[in-house]
Amino acid sequence: MTSGLEGKHIILTGFMGSGKSAVGALLAAEMGRRLIDVDNIVVGIAGMSIPRIFKDLGELHFRELETRALHEIFSEATPGSLVVATGGGTVVRAENRAILKENGIVIFLEVETGEVIRRVGADEGRPLLAGGDKLEKVKKMLAERDPLYRDCHFSLDTTGLDPQEVVGELKKLLQQKGA
């Protein structure tokens, strides 16, 4: 599985609750790569939590921090050394999508609306789901972001799969596609 992946980072995108972080950790361990979680880099740059960034600085500033984080991540990494778990909204900016595609194989981890609610519904650390009807918010954001997520190399539906099963499916997908 490594021949077509040499020199290419594996980049996981998808909506919140799609499994990017959990799958990324397992995939990185299995492939002997380092996991980078973009949200953690943003928190480090800002010196505050994601909910606090949204509250104090706003979503636009958060998206700018994501772009800065992506530039830092890829400028410092050895080619092909990383599995990168992006934030759920990283793909909202065209610049971010271009950076991701330039720097690795981008895989969209799809997830159904109901599964998102099951996975993250009680998580109060999700600023974009705060207040109001979470199901309606998820439906709206998924509909808006779906075409942006699909601007990738491959996609995989994670609905009903645990992280280890997703890793197995990802490895099969990458082998089938010759990546």
Secondary structure, 3 states (H helix, E strand, C coil): CCHHHCCCEEEEECCCCCCHHHHHHHHHHHHCCEEEEHHHHHHHHHCCCHHHHHHHHCHHHHHHHHHHHHHHHHHHCCCCCEEEECCCCHHHCHHHHHHHHHHEEEEEEECCHHHHHHHHCCCCCCHHHCCCCHHHHHHHHHHHHHHHHCCCCEEEECCCCCHHHHHHHHHHHHHHCCC
